[in-house]
Amino acid sequence: MTESDARNISRIIEFSCVLAEMIAERGITPEEIRRDRFTQWAVTTPLYNIGEFTSHVSRELRMLHPEIPWSRAAGLRHRLVHDYEGTNWDIVVEVVFCDIPAYAAQLEALLEAEGI
């Protein structure tokens, strides 16, 4: 793993943790994400960053670990930023509460396996 990959993965984990902490501290619910524009903006900003850092992970590392959903994380950022056909907030809720914690755990395990 390159130093750049390690740095990008560390940032993904950091933004994932900040998102989880923000949700917990503020008691943000799935329903609040579905209906409140301010909450939507607050939770999508870390998702943009997670997707951006994911897109900068090297192709070589992504190919070595196809079990990690690299394309889904990077693709979500593009969909949110460009608002292709509107945002499906039910999907964002699933990503925020299920997919991102699992993604971060996979990345933490990868760094640990690499001794980082």
A tleap script that builds the chain and sets N, CA, C and O, in Angstrom:
source leaprc.protein.ff14SB
mol = sequence {
  NMET THR GLU SER ASP ALA ARG ASN ILE SER
  ARG ILE ILE GLU PHE SER CYS VAL LEU ALA
  GLU MET ILE ALA GLU ARG GLY ILE THR PRO
  GLU GLU ILE ARG ARG ASP ARG PHE THR GLN
  TRP ALA VAL THR THR PRO LEU TYR ASN ILE
  GLY GLU PHE THR SER HIE VAL SER ARG GLU
  LEU ARG MET LEU HIE PRO GLU ILE PRO TRP
  SER ARG ALA ALA GLY LEU ARG HIE ARG LEU
  VAL HIE ASP TYR GLU GLY THR ASN TRP ASP
  ILE VAL VAL GLU VAL VAL PHE CYS ASP ILE
  PRO ALA TYR ALA ALA GLN LEU GLU ALA LEU
  LEU GLU ALA GLU GLY CILE
}
set mol.1.N position { 0.858 -1.174 0.000 }
set mol.1.CA position { 0.000 0.000 0.000 }
set mol.1.C position { 0.899 1.231 0.000 }
set mol.1.O position { 1.854 1.323 0.771 }
set mol.2.N position { 0.577 2.161 -0.871 }
set mol.2.CA position { 1.377 3.383 -0.934 }
set mol.2.C position { 1.023 4.311 0.231 }
set mol.2.O position { -0.013 4.167 0.879 }
set mol.3.N position { 1.903 5.247 0.466 }
set mol.3.CA position { 1.646 6.249 1.514 }
set mol.3.C position { 0.389 7.053 1.177 }
set mol.3.O position { -0.399 7.384 2.062 }
set mol.4.N position { 0.215 7.357 -0.078 }
set mol.4.CA position { -0.963 8.104 -0.521 }
set mol.4.C position { -2.245 7.308 -0.268 }
set mol.4.O position { -3.242 7.866 0.191 }
set mol.5.N position { -2.221 6.021 -0.565 }
set mol.5.CA position { -3.389 5.175 -0.311 }
set mol.5.C position { -3.699 5.132 1.187 }
set mol.5.O position { -4.856 5.245 1.592 }
set mol.6.N position { -2.674 4.970 1.990 }
set mol.6.CA position { -2.878 4.926 3.444 }
set mol.6.C position { -3.482 6.239 3.941 }
set mol.6.O position { -4.372 6.235 4.791 }
set mol.7.N position { -3.005 7.342 3.417 }
set mol.7.CA position { -3.524 8.655 3.812 }
set mol.7.C position { -4.986 8.814 3.378 }
set mol.7.O position { -5.813 9.286 4.158 }
set mol.8.N position { -5.305 8.429 2.154 }
set mol.8.CA position { -6.683 8.531 1.668 }
set mol.8.C position { -7.627 7.644 2.473 }
set mol.8.O position { -8.733 8.059 2.819 }
set mol.9.N position { -7.193 6.436 2.767 }
set mol.9.CA position { -8.024 5.520 3.558 }
set mol.9.C position { -8.199 6.048 4.971 }
set mol.9.O position { -9.287 5.948 5.537 }
set mol.10.N position { -7.166 6.597 5.536 }
set mol.10.CA position { -7.280 7.192 6.878 }
set mol.10.C position { -8.292 8.338 6.886 }
set mol.10.O position { -9.053 8.491 7.841 }
set mol.11.N position { -8.300 9.126 5.844 }
set mol.11.CA position { -9.256 10.240 5.758 }
set mol.11.C position { -10.690 9.719 5.597 }
set mol.11.O position { -11.625 10.286 6.165 }
set mol.12.N position { -10.860 8.655 4.835 }
set mol.12.CA position { -12.191 8.048 4.688 }
set mol.12.C position { -12.696 7.595 6.056 }
set mol.12.O position { -13.843 7.852 6.422 }
set mol.13.N position { -11.838 6.927 6.793 }
set mol.13.CA position { -12.209 6.450 8.128 }
set mol.13.C position { -12.520 7.635 9.035 }
set mol.13.O position { -13.491 7.604 9.791 }
set mol.14.N position { -11.704 8.670 8.960 }
set mol.14.CA position { -11.930 9.862 9.780 }
set mol.14.C position { -13.302 10.490 9.492 }
set mol.14.O position { -14.051 10.787 10.423 }
set mol.15.N position { -13.631 10.692 8.221 }
set mol.15.CA position { -14.925 11.281 7.882 }
set mol.15.C position { -16.081 10.358 8.275 }
set mol.15.O position { -17.146 10.830 8.671 }
set mol.16.N position { -15.872 9.047 8.167 }
set mol.16.CA position { -16.899 8.096 8.590 }
set mol.16.C position { -17.153 8.213 10.087 }
set mol.16.O position { -18.300 8.184 10.531 }
set mol.17.N position { -16.087 8.343 10.858 }
set mol.17.CA position { -16.215 8.494 12.309 }
set mol.17.C position { -16.888 9.808 12.678 }
set mol.17.O position { -17.754 9.841 13.552 }
set mol.18.N position { -16.495 10.881 12.020 }
set mol.18.CA position { -17.104 12.189 12.287 }
set mol.18.C position { -18.605 12.132 11.981 }
set mol.18.O position { -19.414 12.655 12.747 }
set mol.19.N position { -18.970 11.507 10.880 }
set mol.19.CA position { -20.379 11.380 10.523 }
set mol.19.C position { -21.135 10.600 11.602 }
set mol.19.O position { -22.203 11.024 12.044 }
set mol.20.N position { -20.589 9.478 12.017 }
set mol.20.CA position { -21.246 8.663 13.053 }
set mol.20.C position { -21.367 9.427 14.366 }
set mol.20.O position { -22.397 9.361 15.037 }
set mol.21.N position { -20.309 10.154 14.731 }
set mol.21.CA position { -20.349 10.944 15.972 }
set mol.21.C position { -21.397 12.051 15.886 }
set mol.21.O position { -22.139 12.282 16.840 }
set mol.22.N position { -21.457 12.728 14.754 }
set mol.22.CA position { -22.415 13.806 14.566 }
set mol.22.C position { -23.847 13.274 14.676 }
set mol.22.O position { -24.699 13.896 15.310 }
set mol.23.N position { -24.097 12.147 14.069 }
set mol.23.CA position { -25.425 11.541 14.116 }
set mol.23.C position { -25.788 11.167 15.550 }
set mol.23.O position { -26.900 11.430 16.008 }
set mol.24.N position { -24.846 10.556 16.249 }
set mol.24.CA position { -25.103 10.142 17.632 }
set mol.24.C position { -25.299 11.349 18.554 }
set mol.24.O position { -26.251 11.391 19.333 }
set mol.25.N position { -24.401 12.323 18.463 }
set mol.25.CA position { -24.474 13.504 19.340 }
set mol.25.C position { -25.766 14.294 19.145 }
set mol.25.O position { -26.323 14.831 20.102 }
set mol.26.N position { -26.227 14.361 17.926 }
set mol.26.CA position { -27.412 15.175 17.633 }
set mol.26.C position { -28.694 14.355 17.580 }
set mol.26.O position { -29.780 14.898 17.372 }
set mol.27.N position { -28.562 13.045 17.769 }
set mol.27.CA position { -29.737 12.184 17.739 }
set mol.27.C position { -30.453 12.203 16.401 }
set mol.27.O position { -31.681 12.143 16.344 }
set mol.28.N position { -29.687 12.286 15.331 }
set mol.28.CA position { -30.272 12.345 13.989 }
set mol.28.C position { -30.891 10.989 13.662 }
set mol.28.O position { -30.260 9.943 13.817 }
set mol.29.N position { -32.127 11.035 13.209 }
set mol.29.CA position { -32.869 9.821 12.874 }
set mol.29.C position { -32.979 9.667 11.360 }
set mol.29.O position { -32.778 10.626 10.616 }
set mol.30.N position { -33.298 8.463 10.913 }
set mol.30.CA position { -33.537 8.290 9.475 }
set mol.30.C position { -34.625 9.232 8.957 }
set mol.30.O position { -34.495 9.793 7.868 }
set mol.31.N position { -35.686 9.405 9.726 }
set mol.31.CA position { -36.769 10.280 9.290 }
set mol.31.C position { -36.297 11.726 9.137 }
set mol.31.O position { -36.720 12.428 8.219 }
set mol.32.N position { -35.434 12.158 10.026 }
set mol.32.CA position { -34.910 13.527 9.934 }
set mol.32.C position { -34.088 13.709 8.655 }
set mol.32.O position { -34.157 14.755 8.009 }
set mol.33.N position { -33.319 12.695 8.299 }
set mol.33.CA position { -32.546 12.765 7.054 }
set mol.33.C position { -33.486 12.827 5.855 }
set mol.33.O position { -33.221 13.546 4.891 }
set mol.34.N position { -34.569 12.082 5.912 }
set mol.34.CA position { -35.510 12.062 4.789 }
set mol.34.C position { -36.229 13.400 4.582 }
set mol.34.O position { -36.584 13.732 3.451 }
set mol.35.N position { -36.451 14.173 5.653 }
set mol.35.CA position { -37.324 15.333 5.523 }
set mol.35.C position { -36.671 16.693 5.758 }
set mol.35.O position { -37.194 17.703 5.288 }
set mol.36.N position { -35.546 16.750 6.471 }
set mol.36.CA position { -34.976 18.038 6.874 }
set mol.36.C position { -33.781 18.405 6.007 }
set mol.36.O position { -32.759 17.718 6.014 }
set mol.37.N position { -33.921 19.497 5.262 }
set mol.37.CA position { -32.872 19.906 4.315 }
set mol.37.C position { -31.534 20.197 5.009 }
set mol.37.O position { -30.481 19.817 4.497 }
set mol.38.N position { -31.567 20.861 6.159 }
set mol.38.CA position { -30.317 21.159 6.861 }
set mol.38.C position { -29.601 19.867 7.254 }
set mol.38.O position { -28.385 19.757 7.095 }
set mol.39.N position { -30.341 18.902 7.758 }
set mol.39.CA position { -29.750 17.602 8.113 }
set mol.39.C position { -29.217 16.907 6.874 }
set mol.39.O position { -28.151 16.294 6.916 }
set mol.40.N position { -29.943 16.996 5.778 }
set mol.40.CA position { -29.477 16.391 4.527 }
set mol.40.C position { -28.130 16.974 4.122 }
set mol.40.O position { -27.218 16.237 3.749 }
set mol.41.N position { -28.005 18.284 4.195 }
set mol.41.CA position { -26.730 18.920 3.855 }
set mol.41.C position { -25.642 18.480 4.824 }
set mol.41.O position { -24.505 18.235 4.419 }
set mol.42.N position { -25.986 18.381 6.090 }
set mol.42.CA position { -24.993 18.013 7.101 }
set mol.42.C position { -24.466 16.593 6.898 }
set mol.42.O position { -23.272 16.348 7.072 }
set mol.43.N position { -25.337 15.661 6.534 }
set mol.43.CA position { -24.863 14.282 6.372 }
set mol.43.C position { -24.243 14.030 5.007 }
set mol.43.O position { -23.416 13.129 4.861 }
set mol.44.N position { -24.631 14.816 3.999 }
set mol.44.CA position { -24.043 14.557 2.685 }
set mol.44.C position { -22.633 15.119 2.551 }
set mol.44.O position { -21.845 14.610 1.754 }
set mol.45.N position { -22.304 16.140 3.298 }
set mol.45.CA position { -20.944 16.694 3.191 }
set mol.45.C position { -19.879 15.645 3.512 }
set mol.45.O position { -18.934 15.504 2.736 }
set mol.46.N position { -19.985 14.906 4.610 }
set mol.46.CA position { -18.993 13.847 4.832 }
set mol.46.C position { -19.034 12.776 3.740 }
set mol.46.O position { -18.001 12.204 3.391 }
set mol.47.N position { -20.224 12.504 3.202 }
set mol.47.CA position { -20.318 11.512 2.124 }
set mol.47.C position { -19.577 11.974 0.878 }
set mol.47.O position { -18.951 11.163 0.195 }
set mol.48.N position { -19.641 13.278 0.571 }
set mol.48.CA position { -18.866 13.814 -0.555 }
set mol.48.C position { -17.381 13.543 -0.339 }
set mol.48.O position { -16.676 13.093 -1.243 }
set mol.49.N position { -16.922 13.827 0.878 }
set mol.49.CA position { -15.502 13.665 1.185 }
set mol.49.C position { -15.087 12.199 1.143 }
set mol.49.O position { -14.022 11.867 0.623 }
set mol.50.N position { -15.916 11.335 1.682 }
set mol.50.CA position { -15.621 9.900 1.643 }
set mol.50.C position { -15.497 9.442 0.192 }
set mol.50.O position { -14.568 8.712 -0.156 }
set mol.51.N position { -16.423 9.866 -0.644 }
set mol.51.CA position { -16.368 9.494 -2.057 }
set mol.51.C position { -15.156 10.058 -2.772 }
set mol.51.O position { -14.536 9.383 -3.594 }
set mol.52.N position { -14.825 11.295 -2.454 }
set mol.52.CA position { -13.665 11.928 -3.093 }
set mol.52.C position { -12.365 11.214 -2.712 }
set mol.52.O position { -11.546 10.910 -3.579 }
set mol.53.N position { -12.178 10.952 -1.434 }
set mol.53.CA position { -10.962 10.247 -1.016 }
set mol.53.C position { -10.934 8.834 -1.580 }
set mol.53.O position { -9.864 8.320 -1.907 }
set mol.54.N position { -12.087 8.204 -1.695 }
set mol.54.CA position { -12.150 6.865 -2.286 }
set mol.54.C position { -11.680 6.904 -3.730 }
set mol.54.O position { -10.950 6.019 -4.175 }
set mol.55.N position { -12.097 7.925 -4.458 }
set mol.55.CA position { -11.719 8.004 -5.873 }
set mol.55.C position { -10.214 8.198 -6.062 }
set mol.55.O position { -9.692 7.977 -7.154 }
set mol.56.N position { -9.516 8.611 -5.003 }
set mol.56.CA position { -8.070 8.809 -5.095 }
set mol.56.C position { -7.260 7.611 -4.613 }
set mol.56.O position { -6.030 7.646 -4.639 }
set mol.57.N position { -7.936 6.553 -4.174 }
set mol.57.CA position { -7.227 5.317 -3.830 }
set mol.57.C position { -6.762 4.697 -5.138 }
set mol.57.O position { -7.508 4.666 -6.118 }
set mol.58.N position { -5.540 4.209 -5.152 }
set mol.58.CA position { -4.956 3.699 -6.397 }
set mol.58.C position { -5.744 2.526 -6.979 }
set mol.58.O position { -6.333 1.717 -6.262 }
set mol.59.N position { -5.726 2.476 -8.272 }
set mol.59.CA position { -6.372 1.381 -8.995 }
set mol.59.C position { -5.786 0.035 -8.563 }
set mol.59.O position { -6.502 -0.961 -8.451 }
set mol.60.N position { -4.486 0.022 -8.324 }
set mol.60.CA position { -3.818 -1.219 -7.925 }
set mol.60.C position { -4.383 -1.754 -6.605 }
set mol.60.O position { -4.662 -2.947 -6.480 }
set mol.61.N position { -4.547 -0.875 -5.638 }
set mol.61.CA position { -5.073 -1.318 -4.345 }
set mol.61.C position { -6.529 -1.751 -4.483 }
set mol.61.O position { -6.942 -2.754 -3.900 }
set mol.62.N position { -7.295 -1.000 -5.247 }
set mol.62.CA position { -8.702 -1.374 -5.451 }
set mol.62.C position { -8.809 -2.740 -6.117 }
set mol.62.O position { -9.691 -3.530 -5.778 }
set mol.63.N position { -7.920 -3.021 -7.057 }
set mol.63.CA position { -7.941 -4.326 -7.734 }
set mol.63.C position { -7.501 -5.453 -6.794 }
set mol.63.O position { -7.976 -6.582 -6.916 }
set mol.64.N position { -6.608 -5.152 -5.870 }
set mol.64.CA position { -6.172 -6.160 -4.894 }
set mol.64.C position { -7.266 -6.501 -3.884 }
set mol.64.O position { -7.238 -7.569 -3.271 }
set mol.65.N position { -8.223 -5.599 -3.712 }
set mol.65.CA position { -9.282 -5.785 -2.715 }
set mol.65.C position { -10.659 -5.527 -3.330 }
set mol.65.O position { -11.326 -4.552 -2.983 }
set mol.66.N position { -11.079 -6.408 -4.248 }
set mol.66.CA position { -12.380 -6.213 -4.909 }
set mol.66.C position { -13.575 -6.405 -3.965 }
set mol.66.O position { -14.699 -6.033 -4.302 }
set mol.67.N position { -13.332 -6.980 -2.795 }
set mol.67.CA position { -14.408 -7.177 -1.827 }
set mol.67.C position { -14.848 -5.872 -1.165 }
set mol.67.O position { -15.908 -5.813 -0.543 }
set mol.68.N position { -14.036 -4.835 -1.299 }
set mol.68.CA position { -14.354 -3.526 -0.731 }
set mol.68.C position { -15.125 -2.728 -1.790 }
set mol.68.O position { -14.693 -2.661 -2.941 }
set mol.69.N position { -16.253 -2.125 -1.419 }
set mol.69.CA position { -17.102 -1.441 -2.417 }
set mol.69.C position { -16.595 -0.054 -2.824 }
set mol.69.O position { -17.277 0.949 -2.615 }
set mol.70.N position { -15.407 -0.007 -3.400 }
set mol.70.CA position { -14.788 1.255 -3.811 }
set mol.70.C position { -15.690 2.043 -4.759 }
set mol.70.O position { -15.939 3.230 -4.548 }
set mol.71.N position { -16.173 1.377 -5.795 }
set mol.71.CA position { -16.970 2.060 -6.821 }
set mol.71.C position { -18.281 2.598 -6.268 }
set mol.71.O position { -18.739 3.663 -6.681 }
set mol.72.N position { -18.881 1.877 -5.345 }
set mol.72.CA position { -20.139 2.345 -4.757 }
set mol.72.C position { -19.914 3.626 -3.962 }
set mol.72.O position { -20.715 4.557 -4.040 }
set mol.73.N position { -18.830 3.675 -3.202 }
set mol.73.CA position { -18.541 4.863 -2.388 }
set mol.73.C position { -18.235 6.067 -3.273 }
set mol.73.O position { -18.740 7.165 -3.039 }
set mol.74.N position { -17.413 5.852 -4.280 }
set mol.74.CA position { -17.074 6.954 -5.193 }
set mol.74.C position { -18.293 7.351 -6.022 }
set mol.74.O position { -18.515 8.536 -6.270 }
set mol.75.N position { -19.075 6.379 -6.447 }
set mol.75.CA position { -20.256 6.660 -7.255 }
set mol.75.C position { -21.322 7.436 -6.500 }
set mol.75.O position { -22.009 8.279 -7.077 }
set mol.76.N position { -21.461 7.151 -5.201 }
set mol.76.CA position { -22.438 7.881 -4.404 }
set mol.76.C position { -22.114 9.365 -4.403 }
set mol.76.O position { -23.010 10.200 -4.526 }
set mol.77.N position { -20.851 9.691 -4.266 }
set mol.77.CA position { -20.442 11.095 -4.274 }
set mol.77.C position { -20.900 11.781 -5.555 }
set mol.77.O position { -21.451 12.881 -5.519 }
set mol.78.N position { -20.664 11.116 -6.695 }
set mol.78.CA position { -21.052 11.705 -7.978 }
set mol.78.C position { -22.562 11.914 -8.055 }
set mol.78.O position { -23.027 12.952 -8.525 }
set mol.79.N position { -23.310 10.942 -7.599 }
set mol.79.CA position { -24.774 11.067 -7.639 }
set mol.79.C position { -25.245 12.205 -6.753 }
set mol.79.O position { -26.126 12.971 -7.143 }
set mol.80.N position { -24.662 12.326 -5.549 }
set mol.80.CA position { -25.074 13.389 -4.637 }
set mol.80.C position { -24.681 14.764 -5.154 }
set mol.80.O position { -25.483 15.697 -5.116 }
set mol.81.N position { -23.461 14.892 -5.632 }
set mol.81.CA position { -22.963 16.190 -6.096 }
set mol.81.C position { -23.730 16.659 -7.330 }
set mol.81.O position { -24.083 17.832 -7.443 }
set mol.82.N position { -23.979 15.745 -8.237 }
set mol.82.CA position { -24.609 16.128 -9.499 }
set mol.82.C position { -26.121 15.956 -9.486 }
set mol.82.O position { -26.800 16.331 -10.442 }
set mol.83.N position { -26.654 15.386 -8.398 }
set mol.83.CA position { -28.098 15.232 -8.205 }
set mol.83.C position { -28.771 14.620 -9.425 }
set mol.83.O position { -29.802 15.105 -9.892 }
set mol.84.N position { -28.171 13.542 -9.936 }
set mol.84.CA position { -28.774 12.854 -11.067 }
set mol.84.C position { -30.168 12.380 -10.676 }
set mol.84.O position { -30.323 11.544 -9.786 }
set mol.85.N position { -31.181 12.923 -11.350 }
set mol.85.CA position { -32.576 12.536 -11.160 }
set mol.85.C position { -33.050 12.693 -9.713 }
set mol.85.O position { -33.964 11.988 -9.288 }
set mol.86.N position { -32.451 13.592 -8.965 }
set mol.86.CA position { -32.862 13.806 -7.577 }
set mol.86.C position { -32.219 12.804 -6.637 }
set mol.86.O position { -31.732 11.755 -7.061 }
set mol.87.N position { -32.225 13.133 -5.388 }
set mol.87.CA position { -31.604 12.271 -4.385 }
set mol.87.C position { -32.664 11.393 -3.741 }
set mol.87.O position { -33.706 11.883 -3.304 }
set mol.88.N position { -32.400 10.120 -3.687 }
set mol.88.CA position { -33.281 9.180 -3.006 }
set mol.88.C position { -32.810 9.114 -1.554 }
set mol.88.O position { -31.813 8.460 -1.247 }
set mol.89.N position { -33.519 9.782 -0.684 }
set mol.89.CA position { -33.086 9.888 0.708 }
set mol.89.C position { -33.189 8.573 1.455 }
set mol.89.O position { -32.515 8.394 2.469 }
set mol.90.N position { -34.021 7.636 0.980 }
set mol.90.CA position { -34.065 6.305 1.587 }
set mol.90.C position { -32.723 5.595 1.380 }
set mol.90.O position { -32.238 4.894 2.268 }
set mol.91.N position { -32.139 5.785 0.211 }
set mol.91.CA position { -30.823 5.188 -0.059 }
set mol.91.C position { -29.761 5.858 0.810 }
set mol.91.O position { -28.898 5.178 1.364 }
set mol.92.N position { -29.816 7.172 0.934 }
set mol.92.CA position { -28.851 7.885 1.771 }
set mol.92.C position { -28.949 7.397 3.216 }
set mol.92.O position { -27.925 7.205 3.872 }
set mol.93.N position { -30.157 7.196 3.713 }
set mol.93.CA position { -30.338 6.682 5.075 }
set mol.93.C position { -29.656 5.323 5.224 }
set mol.93.O position { -28.950 5.088 6.205 }
set mol.94.N position { -29.862 4.437 4.264 }
set mol.94.CA position { -29.232 3.115 4.319 }
set mol.94.C position { -27.709 3.232 4.287 }
set mol.94.O position { -27.007 2.534 5.019 }
set mol.95.N position { -27.216 4.112 3.440 }
set mol.95.CA position { -25.768 4.317 3.342 }
set mol.95.C position { -25.214 4.838 4.665 }
set mol.95.O position { -24.213 4.327 5.168 }
set mol.96.N position { -25.864 5.856 5.227 }
set mol.96.CA position { -25.369 6.490 6.449 }
set mol.96.C position { -25.393 5.536 7.639 }
set mol.96.O position { -24.435 5.482 8.410 }
set mol.97.N position { -26.475 4.786 7.791 }
set mol.97.CA position { -26.630 3.955 8.977 }
set mol.97.C position { -26.080 2.540 8.818 }
set mol.97.O position { -25.794 1.884 9.820 }
set mol.98.N position { -25.926 2.053 7.592 }
set mol.98.CA position { -25.470 0.669 7.389 }
set mol.98.C position { -24.161 0.567 6.601 }
set mol.98.O position { -23.187 -0.032 7.057 }
set mol.99.N position { -24.165 1.165 5.410 }
set mol.99.CA position { -23.050 0.955 4.495 }
set mol.99.C position { -21.757 1.638 4.936 }
set mol.99.O position { -20.688 1.031 4.874 }
set mol.100.N position { -21.842 2.880 5.375 }
set mol.100.CA position { -20.622 3.605 5.754 }
set mol.100.C position { -19.935 2.965 6.962 }
set mol.100.O position { -18.715 2.807 6.938 }
set mol.101.N position { -20.659 2.594 8.011 }
set mol.101.CA position { -19.970 1.915 9.116 }
set mol.101.C position { -19.290 0.609 8.675 }
set mol.101.O position { -18.185 0.304 9.124 }
set mol.102.N position { -19.944 -0.151 7.806 }
set mol.102.CA position { -19.344 -1.394 7.311 }
set mol.102.C position { -18.122 -1.107 6.433 }
set mol.102.O position { -17.110 -1.803 6.521 }
set mol.103.N position { -18.223 -0.095 5.600 }
set mol.103.CA position { -17.118 0.315 4.721 }
set mol.103.C position { -15.913 0.746 5.557 }
set mol.103.O position { -14.785 0.329 5.294 }
set mol.104.N position { -16.158 1.572 6.552 }
set mol.104.CA position { -15.067 2.030 7.429 }
set mol.104.C position { -14.422 0.851 8.149 }
set mol.104.O position { -13.201 0.811 8.301 }
set mol.105.N position { -15.222 -0.100 8.589 }
set mol.105.CA position { -14.672 -1.284 9.276 }
set mol.105.C position { -13.787 -2.098 8.331 }
set mol.105.O position { -12.736 -2.592 8.739 }
set mol.106.N position { -14.202 -2.239 7.082 }
set mol.106.CA position { -13.377 -2.939 6.098 }
set mol.106.C position { -12.042 -2.218 5.906 }
set mol.106.O position { -10.989 -2.851 5.830 }
set mol.107.N position { -12.099 -0.910 5.829 }
set mol.107.CA position { -10.877 -0.124 5.610 }
set mol.107.C position { -9.973 -0.165 6.840 }
set mol.107.O position { -8.751 -0.232 6.705 }
set mol.108.N position { -10.549 -0.127 8.016 }
set mol.108.CA position { -9.751 -0.257 9.237 }
set mol.108.C position { -9.038 -1.598 9.275 }
set mol.108.O position { -7.868 -1.677 9.649 }
set mol.109.N position { -9.748 -2.653 8.885 }
set mol.109.CA position { -9.145 -3.994 8.845 }
set mol.109.C position { -8.021 -4.042 7.807 }
set mol.109.O position { -6.990 -4.674 8.036 }
set mol.110.N position { -8.218 -3.383 6.684 }
set mol.110.CA position { -7.183 -3.342 5.649 }
set mol.110.C position { -5.934 -2.646 6.159 }
set mol.110.O position { -4.826 -3.147 5.967 }
set mol.111.N position { -6.096 -1.493 6.811 }
set mol.111.CA position { -4.935 -0.799 7.377 }
set mol.111.C position { -4.249 -1.641 8.431 }
set mol.111.O position { -3.020 -1.691 8.491 }
set mol.112.N position { -5.034 -2.300 9.259 }
set mol.112.CA position { -4.451 -3.146 10.302 }
set mol.112.C position { -3.663 -4.313 9.690 }
set mol.112.O position { -2.582 -4.659 10.166 }
set mol.113.N position { -4.215 -4.909 8.636 }
set mol.113.CA position { -3.526 -6.012 7.958 }
set mol.113.C position { -2.215 -5.552 7.336 }
set mol.113.O position { -1.266 -6.327 7.217 }
set mol.114.N position { -2.172 -4.283 6.941 }
set mol.114.CA position { -0.965 -3.711 6.346 }
set mol.114.C position { 0.009 -3.203 7.419 }
set mol.114.O position { 1.114 -2.760 7.106 }
set mol.115.N position { -0.413 -3.272 8.670 }
set mol.115.CA position { 0.447 -2.799 9.758 }
set mol.115.C position { 0.493 -1.296 9.872 }
set mol.115.O position { 1.489 -0.736 10.331 }
set mol.116.N position { -0.575 -0.633 9.460 }
set mol.116.CA position { -0.622 0.834 9.476 }
set mol.116.C position { -1.537 1.289 10.586 }
set mol.116.O position { -1.722 2.491 10.780 }
savepdb mol mol.pdb
quit
